[in-house]
Amino acid sequence: MAGAERREIRAIDGLRGVAALGIVIYHGRSSLAYAPELAFAAGAFEKYYLLLDLFFVVSGYAIASGYGGMFTARVTAADYGRFLWGRIPRLYPLYLFVLLLLVAQEFFFLWSRASGLWDPGYMPFERPFANPGNLATSLVLLQAWGIHDKLVWNVPAWYVSALMGAYLAFPFIARAASGLPARLRGVVLIGLAGTATLALHAAYQINAFPPPFDLAPLRAVLEFTIGYGLAQLAPLPAWRRHLQVPLLALAMASLHLGWRDEMSVLLLIAFFWSLLDDRGVVAAVLGSAPLVWLGGASYGIFLVHQPMLSLFDGLNNTPLSRSLWLLWSEYFTWNLALRLVLVVLAGWLAQRLIADPARRWLQRRTATGARRA
């Protein structure tokens, strides 16, 4: 039923986990050139940044399940604030924790440079991607809004900044969509937002929006709307599950064979659509316990992986590289595998020890305040 509450779809959880690993591989892809056995794959992951588009769509679908009927009649200040506050405890605590760790790292480098202990080779807090100006915008989640290059501090976290744009727009999207006939709502939203999304990616391909004005929040809003539209579709024939394998094969081919971005995004969205009844061969694999576990840690993996990869690369240039076998080039293939394992474990620990407890604490505080009011 369009707009109805939906049961949890395990395949989506697994998809989040696999996509998060894909993003890790994308940001670590340059290291493949140093592993002789993997050098052939050094250029194979250049388009994995498009997995972030899939994350925007998945987020829109997920939000529709919990808040799909909240704004259909009207958008009030109280409901708007309640919705946004419901998002902040899930996103901001771990985001802030990792950002503050990177700030602490800069202070350490500043001290070590001044004391003569170790010179990192640059002046802390004066790099284009790590300075007080873009720290201020990062703290308030505005780094992806065209103020400066969005790739600052914790580089992948521009996604969180852009996603906040989608959250800010969602109540108005839901309210506007409620004026459409129920049976056409999903089709219209997907058609309009999908056309605009493909046009935006076509513009990216010709550098029509060079950084910092690459319209990242608009990209998030459009793809979030596609996800919301998918949630509004009436139940579709069960045969769509049989499309999972060919759609996955086509989507992977588009990413690895250098097809245009618009085609890759279209195929990734179509593949996601094929999973939505949680049945089928690929859905069964994605819904397996290990991948669902991975999906539960996906946000932690996403936020911690770039600092960890940068740390590994930085340590390669220190005396530790001669004594710590993790950094030895002779075992680089094994090192890459171990680094991936360490990133996943660190992401899981960050999710379990920081993100989840902070979310529960903030939600309890909100509930207590609401009862007192």
C-alpha positions as CSV (number, residue, x, y, z in Angstrom):
1,M,0.0,0.0,0.0
2,A,1.4,3.4,-1.0
3,G,2.7,5.4,1.9
4,A,2.0,2.6,4.5
5,E,4.4,1.5,7.2
6,R,6.8,-1.1,5.9
7,R,8.5,-3.9,7.6
8,E,12.3,-3.8,7.8
9,I,13.9,-5.0,4.5
10,R,17.0,-6.9,5.4
11,A,18.4,-6.7,1.9
12,I,18.6,-2.9,2.3
13,D,20.7,-3.2,5.4
14,G,23.1,-5.5,3.6
15,L,23.1,-3.2,0.6
16,R,24.2,-0.3,2.9
17,G,27.1,-2.5,4.2
18,V,28.3,-3.5,0.7
19,A,28.0,0.1,-0.6
20,A,30.0,1.4,2.4
21,L,32.8,-1.1,1.6
22,G,32.6,0.2,-2.0
23,I,33.2,3.7,-0.8
24,V,36.2,2.5,1.3
25,I,37.6,0.8,-1.8
26,Y,37.1,4.0,-3.8
27,H,39.1,6.1,-1.4
28,G,41.8,3.5,-1.1
29,R,42.0,2.7,-4.8
30,S,45.3,4.4,-5.4
31,S,47.0,1.9,-3.0
32,L,46.2,-0.9,-5.4
33,A,49.0,0.2,-7.7
34,Y,51.5,-0.7,-5.1
35,A,50.4,-4.3,-4.7
36,P,51.8,-6.2,-7.7
37,E,49.0,-8.8,-7.6
38,L,46.3,-6.1,-7.6
39,A,47.9,-3.6,-9.9
40,F,45.6,-4.7,-12.7
41,A,42.6,-3.4,-10.7
42,A,44.1,0.0,-9.9
43,G,41.8,1.8,-12.3
44,A,38.7,-0.4,-11.8
45,F,37.0,1.5,-9.0
46,E,37.1,5.1,-10.3
47,K,33.3,5.4,-10.5
48,Y,32.5,4.0,-7.1
49,Y,31.7,7.5,-5.9
50,L,28.3,7.0,-7.5
51,L,27.5,4.7,-4.6
52,L,26.8,7.8,-2.7
53,D,23.9,8.5,-5.0
54,L,22.5,5.1,-4.0
55,F,22.8,6.1,-0.4
56,F,20.7,9.2,-1.0
57,V,18.0,7.1,-2.6
58,V,18.1,4.5,0.2
59,S,17.8,7.3,2.8
60,G,14.7,8.8,1.0
61,Y,13.0,5.4,1.0
62,A,13.9,4.8,4.7
63,I,12.5,8.1,5.8
64,A,9.3,7.5,3.9
65,S,8.7,4.4,6.1
66,G,8.9,6.3,9.4
67,Y,7.7,9.8,8.4
68,G,5.7,9.3,5.2
69,G,2.4,10.4,6.7
70,M,3.7,13.1,9.0
71,F,3.5,16.0,6.6
72,T,0.7,15.1,4.2
73,A,-1.9,17.4,5.8
74,R,0.4,20.3,6.8
75,V,3.9,21.3,7.8
76,T,3.9,22.8,11.3
77,A,6.9,24.2,13.1
78,A,6.5,21.7,15.9
79,D,6.5,18.7,13.5
80,Y,9.3,20.1,11.5
81,G,11.5,20.6,14.5
82,R,10.6,17.1,15.8
83,F,11.5,15.5,12.5
84,L,14.8,17.3,12.2
85,W,15.7,16.5,15.8
86,G,15.0,12.9,15.1
87,R,17.7,13.0,12.4
88,I,20.3,14.8,14.4
89,P,20.9,12.1,17.1
90,R,21.5,9.5,14.3
91,L,23.9,11.6,12.3
92,Y,25.7,14.3,14.3
93,P,27.3,12.6,17.4
94,L,29.7,10.3,15.5
95,Y,30.2,12.9,12.8
96,L,31.3,15.4,15.5
97,F,33.5,12.9,17.3
98,V,35.5,12.1,14.1
99,L,35.8,15.7,13.2
100,L,37.1,16.6,16.7
101,L,39.6,13.7,16.5
102,L,40.9,15.3,13.3
103,V,41.1,18.7,15.0
104,A,43.0,17.1,17.9
105,Q,45.4,15.5,15.3
106,E,46.1,19.0,13.9
107,F,46.9,20.3,17.4
108,F,49.2,17.4,18.0
109,F,51.0,18.1,14.8
110,L,51.3,21.7,15.7
111,W,52.8,20.9,19.0
112,S,55.2,18.2,17.6
113,R,56.4,20.7,14.9
114,A,56.9,23.5,17.5
115,S,58.7,21.2,19.9
116,G,61.0,19.7,17.2
117,L,59.7,16.2,17.9
118,W,58.5,15.7,14.4
119,D,57.7,17.9,11.4
120,P,54.7,16.6,9.5
121,G,55.8,18.6,6.4
122,Y,53.1,21.2,6.5
123,M,51.8,23.9,8.8
124,P,48.8,22.5,10.8
125,F,45.5,24.4,10.4
126,E,46.8,26.2,7.2
127,R,46.1,23.6,4.6
128,P,43.3,24.3,2.1
129,F,41.3,21.4,3.3
130,A,41.9,21.8,7.0
131,N,41.8,25.3,8.3
132,P,39.6,27.3,10.7
133,G,37.3,28.6,8.1
134,N,36.2,25.2,6.7
135,L,36.2,23.8,10.3
136,A,33.5,26.3,11.1
137,T,31.3,25.3,8.2
138,S,32.0,21.6,8.9
139,L,30.8,22.0,12.5
140,V,27.4,23.3,11.3
141,L,27.2,20.9,8.3
142,L,27.5,23.5,5.6
143,Q,30.7,22.5,3.9
144,A,28.9,21.0,0.9
145,W,26.7,24.1,0.3
146,G,29.0,25.9,-2.2
147,I,30.9,28.0,0.4
148,H,34.2,26.4,-0.4
149,D,35.5,23.1,-1.7
150,K,33.3,20.5,0.0
151,L,36.2,18.0,0.4
152,V,37.5,19.3,3.7
153,W,38.5,17.7,7.0
154,N,36.8,14.4,7.0
155,V,36.4,14.3,3.2
156,P,33.5,11.8,2.8
157,A,31.4,13.7,5.4
158,W,30.3,16.2,2.7
159,Y,27.6,13.5,2.1
160,V,26.2,14.2,5.6
161,S,26.2,17.9,4.9
162,A,24.3,17.4,1.6
163,L,21.9,14.9,3.3
164,M,20.9,17.5,5.8
165,G,19.7,19.5,2.8
166,A,17.4,16.6,1.9
167,Y,16.1,16.4,5.4
168,L,15.4,20.1,5.5
169,A,13.4,19.7,2.2
170,F,11.6,16.5,3.0
171,P,8.6,17.8,4.9
172,F,7.8,20.2,1.9
173,I,8.4,17.4,-0.6
174,A,5.9,15.2,1.3
175,R,3.4,18.0,1.6
176,A,3.6,18.9,-2.1
177,A,3.3,15.2,-3.1
178,S,0.2,14.7,-1.0
179,G,-1.7,16.9,-3.5
180,L,-1.1,14.2,-6.2
181,P,-3.5,11.3,-6.7
182,A,-2.2,8.4,-4.6
183,R,-1.9,6.0,-7.5
184,L,0.2,8.5,-9.4
185,R,2.3,9.9,-6.6
186,G,5.2,7.6,-6.8
187,V,5.4,7.7,-10.6
188,V,5.3,11.5,-10.7
189,L,7.9,11.9,-8.0
190,I,10.3,9.4,-9.6
191,G,9.7,10.8,-13.1
192,L,10.3,14.4,-12.2
193,A,13.2,13.9,-9.7
194,G,14.7,11.1,-11.9
195,T,14.8,13.3,-15.0
196,A,16.3,16.2,-13.0
197,T,18.9,13.8,-11.5
198,L,20.0,12.4,-14.8
199,A,20.2,16.0,-16.2
200,L,22.3,17.0,-13.2
201,H,24.7,14.1,-13.7
202,A,24.9,14.9,-17.4
203,A,25.9,18.5,-16.4
204,Y,28.5,17.1,-14.0
205,Q,30.0,15.1,-16.9
206,I,30.7,18.3,-18.9
207,N,31.9,20.2,-15.7
208,A,29.0,22.6,-15.9
209,F,29.1,23.0,-12.1
210,P,32.8,23.1,-11.1
211,P,33.5,23.0,-7.4
212,P,32.6,24.5,-5.1
213,F,29.3,25.1,-6.9
214,D,28.5,21.5,-7.7
215,L,25.0,21.7,-6.1
216,A,25.6,18.8,-3.8
217,P,22.5,19.5,-1.6
218,L,20.3,19.6,-4.8
219,R,21.8,16.2,-5.8
220,A,20.8,14.9,-2.4
221,V,17.3,16.4,-2.5
222,L,16.5,15.0,-6.0
223,E,17.8,11.4,-5.2
224,F,16.1,11.5,-1.8
225,T,12.9,12.3,-3.6
226,I,13.4,9.3,-5.9
227,G,13.6,7.1,-2.8
228,Y,10.5,8.7,-1.3
229,G,8.7,8.1,-4.6
230,L,9.7,4.5,-4.6
231,A,8.1,4.1,-1.2
232,Q,4.9,5.6,-2.6
233,L,4.5,3.0,-5.4
234,A,1.7,0.6,-5.2
235,P,2.7,-3.1,-4.8
236,L,4.4,-4.2,-8.0
237,P,4.5,-7.7,-9.6
238,A,6.6,-10.2,-7.9
239,W,8.5,-10.8,-11.2
240,R,10.7,-7.8,-10.4
241,R,12.8,-10.0,-8.1
242,H,13.9,-11.9,-11.1
243,L,15.6,-8.8,-12.5
244,Q,18.0,-8.6,-9.5
245,V,20.8,-10.6,-11.1
246,P,20.7,-8.9,-14.6
247,L,20.3,-5.4,-13.0
248,L,23.2,-6.0,-10.7
249,A,25.4,-7.3,-13.5
250,L,24.5,-4.2,-15.6
251,A,25.1,-1.8,-12.7
252,M,28.5,-3.3,-12.0
253,A,29.4,-3.3,-15.7
254,S,28.5,0.4,-15.9
255,L,30.7,1.2,-12.9
256,H,33.7,-0.9,-14.1
257,L,33.5,-0.3,-17.9
258,G,33.3,3.5,-17.7
259,W,29.7,4.0,-18.9
260,R,28.3,7.5,-18.4
261,D,27.3,8.4,-14.9
262,E,23.7,8.9,-15.7
263,M,23.4,5.3,-16.9
264,S,25.2,4.0,-13.7
265,V,22.9,6.0,-11.5
266,L,19.8,4.8,-13.4
267,L,20.9,1.1,-13.1
268,L,21.8,1.4,-9.4
269,I,18.3,2.9,-8.7
270,A,16.6,0.1,-10.8
271,F,18.6,-2.5,-8.9
272,F,17.5,-1.0,-5.5
273,W,13.9,-1.1,-6.7
274,S,14.2,-4.8,-7.5
275,L,15.2,-5.5,-3.9
276,L,12.1,-3.9,-2.3
277,D,10.1,-7.1,-1.6
278,D,13.1,-8.6,0.1
279,R,12.9,-11.7,-2.0
280,G,15.1,-13.1,-4.7
281,V,18.6,-14.5,-5.0
282,V,20.5,-11.3,-4.5
283,A,18.2,-10.1,-1.8
284,A,18.8,-13.4,0.1
285,V,22.5,-12.8,-0.1
286,L,22.3,-9.1,1.0
287,G,19.9,-10.2,3.8
288,S,22.3,-12.7,5.2
289,A,23.4,-12.2,8.8
290,P,27.0,-11.0,8.1
291,L,25.9,-8.4,5.6
292,V,23.1,-7.2,7.8
293,W,25.7,-6.8,10.6
294,L,27.9,-4.9,8.1
295,G,25.0,-2.7,7.2
296,G,24.5,-1.9,10.9
297,A,28.0,-0.6,11.0
298,S,27.9,1.2,7.7
299,Y,27.6,4.7,9.0
300,G,30.5,4.2,11.3
301,I,32.6,2.7,8.5
302,F,31.7,5.6,6.3
303,L,32.9,8.2,8.8
304,V,36.0,6.6,10.1
305,H,37.5,5.1,6.9
306,Q,39.1,8.2,5.3
307,P,41.0,9.3,8.5
308,M,42.2,5.7,9.0
309,L,43.4,5.3,5.4
310,S,45.1,8.7,5.6
311,L,46.8,7.6,8.9
312,F,48.1,4.4,7.3
313,D,49.5,6.3,4.3
314,G,51.0,8.9,6.7
315,L,52.7,6.2,8.7
316,N,54.3,4.8,5.6
317,N,56.6,7.8,5.6
318,T,57.8,7.4,9.2
319,P,60.4,5.1,10.9
320,L,57.4,2.9,11.9
321,S,57.2,1.7,8.3
322,R,60.5,-0.2,9.0
323,S,59.3,-2.0,12.1
324,L,55.5,-2.4,11.7
325,W,54.7,-5.1,9.3
326,L,51.3,-3.7,8.5
327,L,53.1,-1.0,6.6
328,W,55.7,-3.1,4.8
329,S,55.5,-2.9,1.0
330,E,56.6,-6.5,0.6
331,Y,53.3,-7.7,2.1
332,F,51.2,-5.0,0.5
333,T,48.3,-7.2,-0.7
334,W,47.9,-8.7,2.8
335,N,48.3,-5.2,4.2
336,L,45.4,-3.9,2.1
337,A,43.2,-6.7,3.3
338,L,44.1,-6.1,6.9
339,R,43.5,-2.4,6.5
340,L,40.0,-3.1,5.2
341,V,39.4,-5.4,8.2
342,L,40.6,-2.7,10.6
343,V,38.4,-0.1,9.0
344,V,35.4,-2.3,9.3
345,L,36.1,-3.1,13.0
346,A,36.8,0.5,13.8
347,G,33.5,1.5,12.1
348,W,31.6,-1.1,14.1
349,L,33.2,0.0,17.4
350,A,32.5,3.6,16.5
351,Q,28.8,2.7,15.8
352,R,28.5,0.6,18.9
353,L,30.4,2.7,21.4
354,I,29.7,6.2,20.2
355,A,26.9,6.6,17.7
356,D,24.3,4.3,19.2
357,P,24.8,5.3,22.9
358,A,24.8,9.0,21.9
359,R,21.6,8.5,19.9
360,R,19.9,6.7,22.7
361,W,21.0,9.4,25.3
362,L,19.7,12.2,23.1
363,Q,16.5,10.5,22.4
364,R,15.9,9.9,26.1
365,R,16.6,13.6,26.8
366,T,14.1,14.6,24.1
367,A,11.5,12.2,25.5
368,T,12.0,13.5,29.0
369,G,11.8,17.1,27.9
370,A,8.6,16.4,26.0
371,R,7.0,14.8,29.1
372,R,8.0,17.7,31.3
373,A,6.5,20.1,28.8
